[in-house]
Amino acid sequence: MIVLYRIVSLSILLGIIVVVHEFGHYIAARLMGVRVEVFSFGFGKRVFGRKIGDTDFRLSLIPLGGYVKMSGEDDYESNEPKAYEFVSKNRAQKIFILAMGPIMNVVLSFVILTIIYMTGIEIQKYNIEAPVIGYVAKGSPADIAGIKRGDKILTIDKRKIHNWKDIQWSVSTNPKGTIDVEYLRGKENKTSVIKLDEFNQVGYAGMFYDFKTKIETVKSGSAAQKCGLKAGDIIVSINHKSVNFYNMSKILLSNTGKELSIGVLRNNKEIHMKLIPEKIGGIDVKTGPLDWKIGMATKDKNGIRIESINLKNDGVIGIMRTIYAPMIKTKISLTESMAKTGTELKNMSLLVIKTIKKMISGSGSAKNLSGPLEIARVSQEVMESGIKNFFMLIAFISLQLGIINLFPIPALDGGHLLIYSIETIIRRDLPSKIKNFLMNFGFLLLIMLMVFVILNDISKTLPNGWNSLLP
């Protein structure tokens, strides 16, 4: 059922993106008077369809893309092209027809995001908070680079950082990469270079927002119950000093048997209680298994990644806890939505180009590249999280498709655009043999790339990645 669900979600996602892309080519071709013979969703053998006018609208066997076939588009040697053939049109018209596919992908992204922002989205409130560091994990990349609690991040890779969403975006999309960070400590501007780690296929710096602790349940007869703590309380201080989710366990474990003043938010009011953390089971709480590395990414002495089990149970006071990250709903006007969408699309476009540059130069990880298997998995998970999130994924992938299709690679729209641009500059057609060679080479390149991304998707599910495929 999971596999079926993934196939359905991937088909819907690709269906919307591909149909819009090919519709861009189709409508531009018809406007220029070019006959469109085939409008296909998918490649390979025709499964079913219907001919409307001169066009066969069809569903093909392999639903991993699509195409439109225009009359005379591959006929480079025609001496007397017919008026309705692509080859008969001037270069400006050809460029317009080819460019409309990627342009429609960008338009689709713009429309989706604008509508979503207008209707309102729920986000975690901390995402729009000031980019001030609340906690730095010991031994993490940020700690090694000298970042400390209270530092305010100003720029990352010379890009201005406005909030925590900007920090997360810059870090998570750059696994094992290097970022240049400018930050404010007190009144002094400082700079550092952070060599990011990787955790669950995303970039990891080890610097976090000042998350507070929310109590989920209180154990009967525990120290927490005795002092009056209740489910839903937000712990904000210990001994009148601010405390967050990450350092609370360490403070409690190091104060076993001592009376502490616990400050909590209850019904939007801060109240204080006296609490004495209890020693349990004779375990040495300073070095025992209830150490404070709860839910953190760590490494053992051999440098091998360990994912610490998130027990969520402090034990010494008898609570089950979680990070307190309240949600807020944002809803803005049409003009504000359009402006915000424009900014988001610009940032996403720069990210796509930056990621591809790193992969070409060899400094980027292949894990940043996702094929149909990975996209199917993500689309299924996102669809389950809500229709708005699913359409946001469509917007992001549609934008990527639009950008990548403009790359000057033969067989992509960008490859054709490059050829016609060169012909415009030199004011004559390139030899048909060269054009055919470039198109065939580009098609072979795309097939090789498709095989690579599918194997790359498979490698992500294996314990040793590519080494499992290539021992």
C-alpha positions as CSV (number, residue, x, y, z in Angstrom):
1,M,0.0,0.0,0.0
2,I,2.9,2.4,0.7
3,V,4.4,1.7,-2.7
4,L,1.0,2.3,-4.3
5,Y,0.5,5.5,-2.3
6,R,4.0,6.7,-3.5
7,I,3.2,5.9,-7.1
8,V,-0.1,7.8,-6.9
9,S,1.4,10.9,-5.1
10,L,4.4,11.0,-7.6
11,S,2.0,10.7,-10.6
12,I,-0.1,13.6,-9.3
13,L,3.0,15.7,-8.6
14,L,4.7,15.0,-11.9
15,G,1.4,15.2,-13.7
16,I,0.7,18.8,-12.7
17,I,4.3,19.9,-13.3
18,V,4.7,18.2,-16.7
19,V,1.3,19.1,-18.0
20,V,1.9,22.8,-17.2
21,H,5.5,22.7,-18.7
22,E,4.3,21.0,-21.9
23,F,1.2,23.3,-22.1
24,G,3.7,26.2,-22.3
25,H,5.3,24.7,-25.3
26,Y,1.9,23.8,-26.8
27,I,0.3,27.1,-26.5
28,A,3.3,29.0,-27.7
29,A,3.6,26.7,-30.7
30,R,-0.1,27.2,-31.6
31,L,0.3,31.0,-31.2
32,M,3.2,30.9,-33.7
33,G,1.1,28.7,-36.1
34,V,3.0,25.5,-35.5
35,R,1.1,22.2,-35.7
36,V,1.5,20.0,-32.6
37,E,1.3,16.3,-33.5
38,V,1.6,14.8,-30.0
39,F,1.0,16.0,-26.4
40,S,2.2,13.2,-24.2
41,F,2.3,12.7,-20.5
42,G,5.0,10.1,-20.0
43,F,7.4,8.4,-22.4
44,G,7.4,5.2,-24.3
45,K,4.4,3.3,-25.7
46,R,1.1,5.0,-26.0
47,V,-1.4,3.6,-23.4
48,F,-4.5,5.6,-24.4
49,G,-5.5,9.1,-25.5
50,R,-7.7,11.1,-27.8
51,K,-6.9,13.1,-30.9
52,I,-8.3,16.6,-30.9
53,G,-7.7,18.5,-34.1
54,D,-4.2,17.8,-35.3
55,T,-2.9,16.8,-31.8
56,D,-2.9,13.3,-30.2
57,F,-3.2,13.9,-26.5
58,R,-1.9,10.7,-24.9
59,L,-0.8,9.0,-21.7
60,S,2.3,7.0,-22.3
61,L,3.7,4.0,-20.5
62,I,6.5,5.6,-18.4
63,P,5.0,8.5,-16.4
64,L,8.3,10.2,-15.6
65,G,8.0,13.3,-17.7
66,G,6.4,14.2,-21.0
67,Y,6.8,16.0,-24.3
68,V,5.1,17.7,-27.2
69,K,6.1,16.8,-30.8
70,M,5.8,19.6,-33.2
71,S,5.7,19.1,-37.0
72,G,9.2,19.5,-38.5
73,E,11.0,20.2,-35.2
74,D,13.8,17.7,-36.0
75,D,13.9,18.2,-39.7
76,Y,17.1,20.3,-40.0
77,E,17.6,19.6,-43.7
78,S,14.2,20.5,-45.1
79,N,14.6,22.8,-48.2
80,E,10.9,23.7,-48.5
81,P,9.4,23.6,-45.0
82,K,5.6,23.9,-44.8
83,A,4.2,27.0,-43.1
84,Y,2.9,25.0,-40.1
85,E,6.2,23.3,-39.4
86,F,8.5,24.4,-36.6
87,V,11.5,24.5,-38.9
88,S,9.8,27.2,-41.0
89,K,9.7,29.7,-38.2
90,N,12.3,32.4,-37.5
91,R,14.7,32.0,-34.6
92,A,12.9,34.5,-32.4
93,Q,9.7,32.4,-32.7
94,K,11.6,29.2,-32.1
95,I,13.2,30.7,-28.9
96,F,9.8,31.8,-27.7
97,I,8.3,28.3,-28.2
98,L,11.1,26.6,-26.4
99,A,11.3,29.1,-23.5
100,M,7.6,29.0,-22.7
101,G,7.9,25.5,-21.1
102,P,10.4,26.6,-18.3
103,I,8.6,30.0,-18.0
104,M,5.3,28.2,-17.3
105,N,7.0,26.2,-14.6
106,V,8.1,29.4,-12.9
107,V,4.6,30.8,-13.3
108,L,3.1,27.7,-11.7
109,S,5.4,28.1,-8.7
110,F,4.6,31.8,-8.4
111,V,0.8,31.2,-8.6
112,I,0.9,28.3,-6.1
113,L,3.0,30.1,-3.5
114,T,1.0,33.4,-3.9
115,I,-2.3,31.6,-3.3
116,I,-0.9,29.7,-0.3
117,Y,0.4,32.8,1.4
118,M,-2.9,34.6,0.8
119,T,-5.0,31.8,2.3
120,G,-2.6,31.6,5.2
121,I,0.0,29.0,6.3
122,E,0.9,27.7,9.7
123,I,4.6,27.9,10.7
124,Q,6.5,27.4,13.9
125,K,6.8,30.8,15.6
126,Y,10.5,30.6,16.1
127,N,11.1,30.6,12.4
128,I,10.4,34.3,12.2
129,E,12.3,35.2,15.4
130,A,15.6,37.1,15.4
131,P,18.6,34.8,14.5
132,V,20.1,34.7,18.0
133,I,21.8,31.5,19.0
134,G,20.2,29.9,22.1
135,Y,22.4,26.8,22.4
136,V,25.5,25.4,20.8
137,A,26.2,21.6,21.1
138,K,29.5,20.8,22.6
139,G,32.0,19.5,19.9
140,S,29.6,20.5,17.1
141,P,30.8,22.4,13.9
142,A,29.5,25.6,15.3
143,D,31.2,25.1,18.7
144,I,34.5,24.3,16.9
145,A,34.1,27.5,14.9
146,G,33.7,29.5,18.1
147,I,30.0,30.3,17.9
148,K,28.5,30.9,21.4
149,R,25.1,31.3,23.0
150,G,23.8,34.8,22.5
151,D,25.6,35.5,19.2
152,K,23.3,37.1,16.6
153,I,23.9,35.8,13.0
154,L,24.1,38.6,10.5
155,T,25.1,37.0,7.3
156,I,25.8,33.5,5.9
157,D,27.9,33.4,2.8
158,K,27.4,37.2,2.5
159,R,23.6,36.6,2.4
160,K,21.7,38.6,5.0
161,I,20.0,36.5,7.6
162,H,16.7,37.9,8.9
163,N,15.4,35.1,11.1
164,W,15.8,31.5,12.1
165,K,14.3,30.2,8.9
166,D,17.1,31.8,7.0
167,I,19.7,30.0,9.2
168,Q,18.0,26.6,8.8
169,W,17.7,27.0,5.1
170,S,21.4,28.0,4.7
171,V,22.6,25.1,6.9
172,S,20.3,22.3,6.1
173,T,20.8,22.6,2.3
174,N,24.6,22.4,2.6
175,P,25.6,19.0,4.1
176,K,29.3,18.7,4.6
177,G,29.8,22.1,3.1
178,T,31.5,25.2,4.4
179,I,29.7,28.4,5.3
180,D,31.2,31.9,6.1
181,V,29.3,33.4,9.0
182,E,29.3,37.0,10.2
183,Y,27.7,37.5,13.6
184,L,27.4,40.1,16.4
185,R,28.7,39.3,19.8
186,G,27.8,42.1,22.2
187,K,28.8,45.2,20.2
188,E,31.5,43.5,18.2
189,N,31.2,42.1,14.7
190,K,33.0,38.7,14.2
191,T,33.4,36.2,11.4
192,S,33.9,32.5,11.4
193,V,34.0,29.6,9.0
194,I,31.8,26.6,9.9
195,K,32.6,23.3,8.3
196,L,29.2,21.7,8.4
197,D,28.5,18.1,9.2
198,E,25.7,15.9,7.9
199,F,22.9,14.4,9.8
200,N,20.0,12.5,8.2
201,Q,21.1,13.8,4.7
202,V,20.9,17.5,5.7
203,G,23.5,20.0,6.9
204,Y,24.2,20.1,10.6
205,A,25.9,22.9,12.5
206,G,24.9,22.2,16.1
207,M,23.5,25.7,16.8
208,F,19.9,25.9,17.9
209,Y,17.1,28.3,18.8
210,D,16.5,28.9,22.5
211,F,13.7,26.3,22.7
212,K,11.9,25.9,26.0
213,T,10.7,22.6,27.5
214,K,7.0,21.6,27.4
215,I,5.9,19.0,29.9
216,E,3.8,16.3,28.3
217,T,3.1,14.1,31.3
218,V,4.0,14.0,35.0
219,K,4.7,10.6,36.7
220,S,2.6,9.9,39.8
221,G,4.6,10.3,43.0
222,S,7.5,11.9,41.3
223,A,9.4,15.0,42.4
224,A,7.7,16.9,39.6
225,Q,4.2,16.0,40.9
226,K,5.2,16.8,44.5
227,C,6.2,20.3,43.6
228,G,3.1,20.9,41.6
229,L,4.2,20.7,38.0
230,K,1.5,19.8,35.5
231,A,1.2,18.6,31.9
232,G,1.3,21.6,29.6
233,D,3.6,23.7,31.8
234,I,6.5,25.4,29.9
235,I,9.7,25.4,31.9
236,V,11.5,28.7,31.4
237,S,14.0,29.0,34.2
238,I,15.9,27.2,37.0
239,N,17.1,29.2,40.0
240,H,15.9,32.3,38.1
241,K,18.2,31.7,35.2
242,S,16.9,31.1,31.7
243,V,17.0,27.4,30.7
244,N,16.3,25.7,27.4
245,F,15.4,22.2,26.2
246,Y,19.0,21.3,25.6
247,N,20.7,22.3,28.8
248,M,17.9,21.5,31.3
249,S,18.8,17.9,31.7
250,K,22.4,18.7,32.5
251,I,21.4,21.3,35.1
252,L,19.0,18.8,36.8
253,L,21.4,15.9,36.7
254,S,24.2,18.0,38.3
255,N,21.9,19.2,41.1
256,T,20.5,15.9,42.3
257,G,19.3,16.2,45.9
258,K,19.4,20.0,45.9
259,E,16.4,22.3,46.1
260,L,15.9,24.2,42.9
261,S,13.5,27.0,42.0
262,I,11.6,26.0,38.8
263,G,10.0,28.8,36.7
264,V,7.1,27.7,34.5
265,L,4.6,29.4,32.2
266,R,1.1,28.3,33.0
267,N,-1.9,30.0,31.3
268,N,0.5,32.7,30.1
269,K,1.6,33.5,33.7
270,E,5.0,32.7,35.1
271,I,5.0,30.9,38.5
272,H,7.9,29.5,40.6
273,M,8.0,26.2,42.5
274,K,10.5,24.4,44.7
275,L,11.8,21.1,43.3
276,I,14.4,18.6,44.4
277,P,15.7,16.3,41.6
278,E,15.9,12.7,42.8
279,K,18.7,10.2,42.3
280,I,17.4,7.0,40.7
281,G,18.5,3.4,40.7
282,G,21.9,4.1,42.2
283,I,23.1,5.4,38.8
284,D,25.9,7.9,38.8
285,V,23.8,10.7,37.2
286,K,26.9,12.7,36.2
287,T,28.4,9.9,33.9
288,G,25.6,7.4,33.6
289,P,23.3,6.5,30.7
290,L,21.0,9.4,31.5
291,D,23.5,11.9,30.2
292,W,22.2,15.1,28.6
293,K,22.9,14.1,25.0
294,I,19.2,13.7,24.4
295,G,18.2,13.7,20.7
296,M,21.6,15.2,19.7
297,A,23.9,14.1,16.9
298,T,27.1,12.7,18.3
299,K,30.1,10.7,17.2
300,D,32.0,8.0,19.0
301,K,35.8,7.9,19.4
302,N,36.2,6.4,16.0
303,G,34.3,9.2,14.3
304,I,31.3,7.0,13.5
305,R,27.9,8.6,13.5
306,I,25.6,7.7,16.4
307,E,22.0,8.7,16.6
308,S,21.3,9.1,20.4
309,I,17.9,7.7,21.5
310,N,15.6,10.5,22.5
311,L,14.2,9.1,25.7
312,K,12.3,12.3,26.5
313,N,12.3,11.1,30.1
314,D,14.6,13.0,32.5
315,G,14.0,10.4,35.1
316,V,15.4,12.5,38.0
317,I,12.2,14.6,38.2
318,G,9.6,12.3,36.6
319,I,8.4,14.0,33.5
320,M,7.9,13.3,29.8
321,R,8.9,16.4,27.8
322,T,9.2,17.8,24.4
323,I,10.4,20.9,22.6
324,Y,8.0,23.9,22.9
325,A,7.6,25.3,19.4
326,P,4.2,26.9,19.1
327,M,2.6,27.3,15.7
328,I,1.2,30.6,14.3
329,K,-0.9,31.2,11.2
330,T,0.2,33.9,8.8
331,K,-2.2,35.5,6.3
332,I,-1.2,38.4,4.1
333,S,-2.7,40.5,1.3
334,L,-2.3,39.8,-2.5
335,T,0.5,42.4,-3.0
336,E,2.4,41.2,0.1
337,S,1.9,37.6,-1.0
338,M,3.3,38.4,-4.5
339,A,6.3,40.2,-3.0
340,K,7.0,37.4,-0.6
341,T,6.7,34.8,-3.4
342,G,9.1,36.8,-5.5
343,T,11.7,36.8,-2.7
344,E,11.2,33.0,-2.0
345,L,11.5,32.1,-5.7
346,K,14.7,34.2,-6.0
347,N,16.2,32.5,-2.9
348,M,15.2,29.0,-4.1
349,S,16.6,29.7,-7.6
350,L,20.0,30.8,-6.1
351,L,20.0,27.7,-4.0
352,V,19.4,25.4,-6.9
353,I,22.2,27.1,-9.0
354,K,24.6,27.0,-6.0
355,T,23.9,23.3,-5.3
356,I,24.5,22.4,-9.0
357,K,27.7,24.4,-9.1
358,K,29.0,22.5,-6.0
359,M,28.1,19.2,-7.6
360,I,29.9,20.1,-10.8
361,S,33.0,21.3,-8.9
362,G,33.0,18.1,-6.8
363,S,32.5,20.0,-3.5
364,G,28.8,19.0,-3.2
365,S,27.4,15.7,-2.2
366,A,25.4,13.4,-4.5
367,K,22.9,13.1,-1.7
368,N,21.6,16.5,-2.7
369,L,20.4,14.9,-6.0
370,S,17.1,13.2,-5.9
371,G,15.5,11.0,-8.5
372,P,12.0,9.5,-9.0
373,L,12.3,7.1,-6.0
374,E,13.3,9.8,-3.6
375,I,10.8,12.2,-4.9
376,A,8.1,9.6,-4.6
377,R,9.0,9.0,-1.0
378,V,9.0,12.7,-0.1
379,S,5.8,13.4,-2.1
380,Q,4.0,10.6,-0.2
381,E,5.2,12.0,3.2
382,V,4.3,15.6,2.3
383,M,0.9,14.6,0.9
384,E,0.1,13.0,4.3
385,S,1.1,16.2,6.1
386,G,-1.5,18.3,4.2
387,I,-2.6,19.5,0.8
388,K,-0.9,22.9,1.3
389,N,2.5,21.3,2.0
390,F,2.0,19.1,-1.1
391,F,1.4,22.1,-3.3
392,M,4.4,23.8,-1.8
393,L,6.5,20.8,-2.9
394,I,5.0,21.0,-6.3
395,A,6.0,24.7,-6.5
396,F,9.6,23.9,-5.4
397,I,10.1,21.1,-7.9
398,S,8.4,23.0,-10.7
399,L,10.8,25.8,-10.2
400,Q,13.8,23.4,-10.2
401,L,12.5,21.8,-13.4
402,G,12.2,25.2,-15.0
403,I,15.7,26.3,-14.1
404,I,17.4,22.9,-15.0
405,N,15.5,22.9,-18.4
406,L,17.2,26.2,-19.2
407,F,20.7,24.7,-18.7
408,P,22.7,24.6,-22.0
409,I,22.6,20.8,-22.2
410,P,21.7,19.2,-25.6
411,A,18.2,17.6,-25.6
412,L,17.0,20.0,-22.9
413,D,15.2,23.2,-23.8
414,G,18.3,25.1,-22.9
415,G,20.4,23.1,-25.4
416,H,18.0,24.1,-28.2
417,L,18.0,27.7,-27.0
418,L,21.8,27.7,-27.0
419,I,21.9,26.5,-30.6
420,Y,19.4,29.1,-31.8
421,S,21.2,31.8,-29.9
422,I,24.5,30.9,-31.5
423,E,22.9,30.9,-34.9
424,T,21.4,34.3,-34.2
425,I,24.9,35.6,-33.4
426,I,26.7,34.1,-36.3
427,R,23.7,34.8,-38.6
428,R,23.6,31.4,-40.2
429,D,22.4,27.8,-39.4
430,L,24.8,25.3,-37.9
431,P,25.3,22.2,-40.0
432,S,22.5,19.6,-39.5
433,K,25.1,16.9,-38.7
434,I,26.3,18.9,-35.7
435,K,22.8,19.5,-34.5
436,N,21.9,15.8,-34.8
437,F,25.1,14.8,-33.0
438,L,24.4,17.3,-30.1
439,M,20.8,16.1,-29.7
440,N,21.8,12.4,-29.7
441,F,24.6,13.1,-27.3
442,G,22.3,15.1,-25.0
443,F,19.7,12.3,-25.0
444,L,22.4,9.7,-24.1
445,L,23.6,12.1,-21.3
446,L,20.1,12.3,-19.9
447,I,19.6,8.5,-19.9
448,M,22.9,8.1,-18.1
449,L,21.9,10.8,-15.6
450,M,18.5,9.1,-15.0
451,V,20.3,5.8,-14.3
452,F,22.7,7.6,-11.9
453,V,19.9,9.3,-9.9
454,I,17.9,6.1,-9.6
455,L,21.0,4.3,-8.3
456,N,21.6,7.3,-6.0
457,D,18.1,7.0,-4.6
458,I,18.7,3.3,-3.9
459,S,22.1,4.0,-2.3
460,K,20.4,6.4,0.2
461,T,18.4,3.5,1.6
462,L,21.4,1.2,2.1
463,P,23.5,1.1,5.2
464,N,26.8,2.0,3.5
465,G,25.4,4.2,0.7
466,W,27.3,3.9,-2.6
467,N,29.7,1.5,-1.0
468,S,26.9,-1.0,-0.7
469,L,26.5,-0.9,-4.5
470,L,30.2,-0.7,-5.3
471,P,32.0,-2.7,-2.6
